[in-house]
Amino acid sequence: MAMPRNRIRGFVRRPTPEQVAELGAAEFMHLTPREAEQYADVLDGILAGMDRLDELHAPMPPLVHTDRDPGAPPSHDDDPFHAFVRRCRVTGAAGGPLAGLTVGVKDNLAVAGIPISNASRTLSYTPTTDAVVVSRLLDAGASITGKTNLDDFSTSGTGESSWLGPARNAVDPSRSAGGSSGGSGSAVRSGAVDLAIGVDEGGSARIPASFNGVVSIKGTQGLVPSHGLTYMDHTIDSVCPIASTVGLTARMLDVMSGHSDRDPQWVRGRPAPTTAAAVLGDGVAGMTIGVVAQGCGEDLCEPGVLAGFRDSCAALEAAGATVVPVSVPLWSDGWAIATALLVHLGWMGVQSDGAGYSHLGEVDVERTHAFAMVRRLEADAFPPFFKVWLLAGRYLHDTYFSTYFAKAANLRRALTAEIDVALQSCDLLVTPTTPQVAPVLLDRPAEDPELLARGTTMVANTCVTNLSGHPSLAVPSGVDPATGMPTSIQIVAPHWEDARTFRAGAVVEAAVGVMPGTGAPAAVAQA
């Protein structure tokens, strides 16, 4: 007969009355010695419930694709653009819509049995389950061949904060591949992988797409599950496909999107997977497309970027769309609003030891434990933006009682409403994706203030839709004649109309062409 597993030791230690008084003081309470004793007795009963949790084990989904090789960091000869943190192999299903294609996964997403480094010097962690998007890509027949480089803890837009050294642009290795998902953008442009996963909190997938001349979409907030991610905040995190063509990106989104009960994001409803690939040929005839004035100024954008943008708008007009100017007054203030939110949300996320608050999905307990240790033992090794979030978030919380978080939250709603109003008279909105082409990387060590100054110069147009949650597709719009570097157009649709962006993206791509040297698979290069 099976015997119950009764633990002999390992129970939650009960706080003494003196510790309870200290806990109260940290929460602005002034407990008397008698009250501290009383609450210590109450906590004893509550913590008995915590002891019970250690006897219970929630079921975890089984690992379906078990042909896995954790691999190793690549040599320079094997990875000339420094796009990868690790080369590995996880073999997907024998058939499916992505059968035979290879995937690079940003190294802040879980692939079971493959360490996550976050491109940081801090403790790495090896997950035992796959992120939902990883499972879906494997089920669709794709195989994972590497974990891609990124800014340290995904906290910048150039790649330069990576503890391992920045990914290099596959068009010009002296230039940035973008951030934070620079390795994913570089790996796709160089042809090292067919597909890649990026993560976007202020443009971190669309910026590498823009700088490398490839395609990415930040879907409607909540469309693509973010389970398995090193989280920033569940209302901002977006897991994104990156590919060489509009068609392949659409196919990838169709596989990755849709509801999962493992997802920590909360949306009003259960989103269905997209069918973006099915509408690629529908065109834009009869559409009204709004050019957001605040995202296209000559004081914001480089001349080559504006030239490519105007050519793309002309192509949309030639395909039957009506292109009109529109105004979104708060668009120019998007980064100020985003900064106020990020410092508060980043700080609050750290207080939860990386799990995030209002979490409705599956939580990786071991990941939470690992992050808790990093936070307490290795905070000095955090990247500069991470330190700014913690310092500013704590300061604004303690000194100004979170009022700036409240103001930014309300301004976020106002900005979202302004975009919704613009989309009542327009089918789509457009801006340049990034105001500039990929900058030249630093060729020397730099101190934190310089890295901070360089890391957000490219987010003016991308961060806005992280706040508003609207789907935003980045598509190459041409090549800057002054530098030979790619330019990009951003196409924004109403919530849940992600597929509509691909109709316009396909028109732009037909006019501009697939960027040369992407290594696009022959079967999909014309998709």
Beta strands, then each sheet from edge to edge (+ up, - down):
strand 1: 68-72
strand 2: 84-90
strand 3: 102-106
strand 4: 143-148
strand 5: 195-200
strand 6: 215-218
strand 7: 238-243
strand 8: 288-292
strand 9: 322-326
strand 10: 428-432
strand 11: 472-479
strand 12: 486-492
sheet 1: 1+ 2- 4+ 3+ 5+ 7- 6+ 11- 12+ 10- 8- 9-
end
